[in-house]
Amino acid sequence: MQMMTRDVLLERELEDDDDEDGDIVLENLEQRSVSGFGTLGSQQDFQTPEFEEFNGKPDSLFFNDGQRRIDFVLVYEDERRKETNKKGSNEKQRRKRQAYESNLMCDGLQLEATRSLLDDKLVFVKVHAPWEVLCTYAEIMHIKLPLKPNDLKTRSSAFDNFNWFTKVLQVDESIIKPEQEFFTAPFEKNRMNDFYIQDRDTFFNPATRSRIVYFILSRVNYQVVNNVKKFGINRLVSSGIYKAAFPLHDCNFSRQSEDLSCPNERYLLYREWAHPRSIYKKQPLDLISKEVCDPNIGGKIIMCPQCDKLCSFWNLSITCESSKKLCIFDSFGTLVFAVFMGVWVTLFLEFWKRRQAELEYEWDTVELQQEEQARPEYEAQCTHVVINEITQEEERVPFTTWGKCIRITLCASAVFFWILLIIASVIGIIVYRLSVFIVFSAKLPKNLNGTDPIQKYLTPQTATSITASLISFIIIMILNTIYEKVAIVITNFELPRTQTDYENSLTMKMFLFQFVNYYSSCFYIAFFKGKFVGYPGDPVYWLGKYRNEECDPGGCLLELTTQLTIIMGGKAIWNNIQEVLLPWIMNLIGRCRTVSGAEMRTPRWEQDYHLQPMGKLGLFYEYLEMIIQFGFVTLFVASFPLAPLLALVNNILEIRVDAWKLTTQYRRMVPEKAQDIGAWQPIMQGIAILAVVTNAMIIAFTSDMIPRLVYYWSFSVPPYGDHPHYTMEGYINNTLSYYRVADFRGRENPYTGLGNYTTCRYRDFRNPPGHPQEYKHNIYYWHVIAAKLAFIIVMEHVIYSVKFIISYTIPDVSKSTKSKIKREKYLTQKLLRENHLKDVTKNIGVIVEKMVEVVDNNLRPKVD
């Protein structure tokens, strides 16, 4: 263990100053590099791992000696056995790899190499971190480890009476035993005796061991050129020097391990989490009016053309089927459900905060922000020396204040530019709608034929809406692929300091892109389409050429529902193809390529190598998928009340699909700790606030609820109406204005396909021809506008008041979790105080003994 001398020295240095920035770690790692490393040194400078033959144990998680656990696996292709051997480049790659592995060994890691049984060009380098390395870096990384078992008594609650029901939903504890709870504290080597160490082999669990090893792998350098250091396993993998780097699954997912020391966690997770039979269990986480369809009413109402020249007059009754569908969503129940969802989302977020606080404590991430190390990419760019305002000491930063301002300006400009491109694509879809509607209006039948079922459903508006929604979905998926790469490039240029800062910055950019990309077309249909169209004799034109499109006589709500259905459904199908089908096919192809070795008992590391890599941002896309879905469920629930139900079904299936994917198709991920869900929390809170406004405005401006209520209570009876009692009879006739056909002029003059008519109808609240203020908005219009504005104000204030009360009354952290946190802090402080007293007492005792010895020597009579 002579290699550990330097690690011990490093640990001694960090004991005196463990609050400095994380770049001290990288500096010390660099100081321990191989000498002569700038020119890759000579081969005699390198320490190389020993090659061992496979010992025939396919489930083993240890080196060939059966003692040292495999914490990570590196895979490379032996350049000397490549078919196309480019000596120059291959030699450089080999030397870089040898230098990197030598530095890993200098850093205290132990390596063992084994050649592949299926492809003799592949070499698997197994990495083991000894006890001393784990202890040293656990202190450097401020990892919390057990002090003592949790001794707080479990409080009974009102929900205990329902244990018989909730037990059905829980994981069987006889199969997956619950983990023992501990009070934890940041690890310190010099206080090792105070920690709950019963077995050195299990004190650091496999996830912690992999975190520590990955921390080292990410910071060890392999080349220095012109004082520029190149380091980290990520760069080596991306440059092809290594083909993969991953921690191991502990066993096969379909059967238990033959190794008695294996915990079989992957097999148990597959059975109790990923298997379809566990779909119901918790995760082990730890009035339309009928007048439209009446042939004596709707069948006799002739509507004005909705486009120029080619469009003709048409019967209102051809929208009968769409009006029937509209009544499903455009009802009073939708209003009640929208209010309920506004309250539900607040309850959801508040109870999530409580659950999050419990997980923060259970997973030891309560104070993670204070402990997080700087990213290696950040540390490598720290070339400017500045004075820290707090400590008044010198520290290294990657750029000056002016340089930081320039980077922020450039990044913000890039984000704004790409958002404008998204808006441009939406405008393109709108132009498509305006153009293709003219074609459908000219080609599709002008009147309803009861014997043709297609005519009942395929109106020009419906055909335009469906095709535009499909094209919009395809464009959204294409733009998503582009924007993901753009957001990563912008964030890398921004150079955040910690991994949390990096993920939060990337999260905000990605969500901003996705928000505009997914929701912009929905916002257009909900709040802009059919709102600024003018009237038949004076229509509004886009770009001076395209006549603005109108909604159906029943409004745009059905079209908005169609758009949401296609995007939500298409997105779910596409995501499953990407996340499940493609990896399964790739793994299947990989197995077919190695079919010649199918009968061989391959080791665990080789089996895992042929699985698909998860990717560094794997879980990021899972979060993004859920947040986009959360937006669809909350922002537009008034137009699509089925969205929450569909989202629930999708998520129940998604949990098991993801579980199957993670346990069977992907390599084991490198474990990372996070204090919370980061920037996703404020994003969800912002969506919840915006959802109240959007749903209120959808009900007010997109649905027909407010005009119907105004008609029922004000315009169906005197002084405005002729009916003796409140009724919806005559509502359709009241909402359709008259236009004199003789007033058509120029390009608005329509094609007369149904015959000669003196007047036609259009959807608006305007005075009829011959009125002193003809074609101006009538009194019904102003009553409706006032009612809509009043409705929005009242609904928003009521829901926001309820949300505030709920947020205030439900604490973010439960009482039991607070007690555990306080108990842990008390034990930590007590431990530190007692240890300090022991040290002082010990030192005083030594001093007293020496004083007594001196006094005794002075008083003892001398013997002549």
Salt bridges, closest charged atoms under 4 A:
ASP7 OD1 - ARG32 NH1 2.74
GLU11 OE1 - ARG12 NH1 2.43
GLU15 OE2 - ARG12 NH1 3.15
ASP21 OD1 - ARG497 NH2 3.22
ASP59 OD2 - ARG255 NH1 3.36
ASP65 OD2 - ARG68 NE 2.76
ASP71 OD2 - HIS128 ND1 3.81
ASP71 OD1 - ARG209 NE 2.64
ASP78 OD1 - ARG80 NE 3.37
ASP78 OD2 - ARG115 NH2 3.33
GLU79 OE2 - ARG97 NH1 2.67
GLU91 OE2 - ARG94 NH2 2.67
GLU91 OE2 - ARG95 NH1 3.97
ASP107 OD1 - ARG32 NH1 2.48
GLU112 OE1 - LYS126 NZ 2.81
ASP119 OD1 - LYS121 NZ 3.25
ASP120 OD2 - ARG81 NH1 3.65
ASP151 OD2 - LYS148 NZ 3.40
ASP151 OD2 - ARG823 NH2 2.47
GLU181 OE1 - LYS820 NZ 3.42
GLU188 OE1 - ARG191 NE 3.22
GLU258 OE1 - ARG601 NH2 3.44
GLU272 OE1 - LYS281 NZ 3.53
ASP308 OD1 - ARG547 NH1 2.93
GLU321 OE2 - LYS324 NZ 3.89
ASP330 OD2 - ARG708 NH1 3.38
GLU350 OE2 - LYS353 NZ 3.40
GLU358 OE1 - ARG355 NH1 3.25
GLU377 OE1 - ARG375 NH2 3.68
GLU379 OE1 - ARG219 NE 3.92
GLU494 OE1 - LYS509 NZ 2.59
GLU549 OE1 - LYS529 NZ 3.45
GLU550 OE2 - ARG547 NH2 3.61
GLU559 OE2 - ARG433 NH1 2.26
GLU559 OE1 - LYS529 NZ 2.16
GLU579 OE1 - LYS661 NZ 3.48
ASP608 OD1 - ARG604 NH1 2.96
GLU622 OE2 - LYS661 NZ 2.80
ASP658 OD1 - LYS661 NZ 3.30
ASP704 OD1 - ARG763 NH2 2.74
ASP743 OD2 - ARG740 NH1 2.68
ASP764 OD2 - ARG766 NE 2.73
ASP764 OD1 - HIS777 NE2 3.97
GLU774 OE1 - ARG740 NH2 3.78
GLU824 OE2 - LYS144 NZ 3.90
ASP856 OD2 - ARG860 NH2 2.47
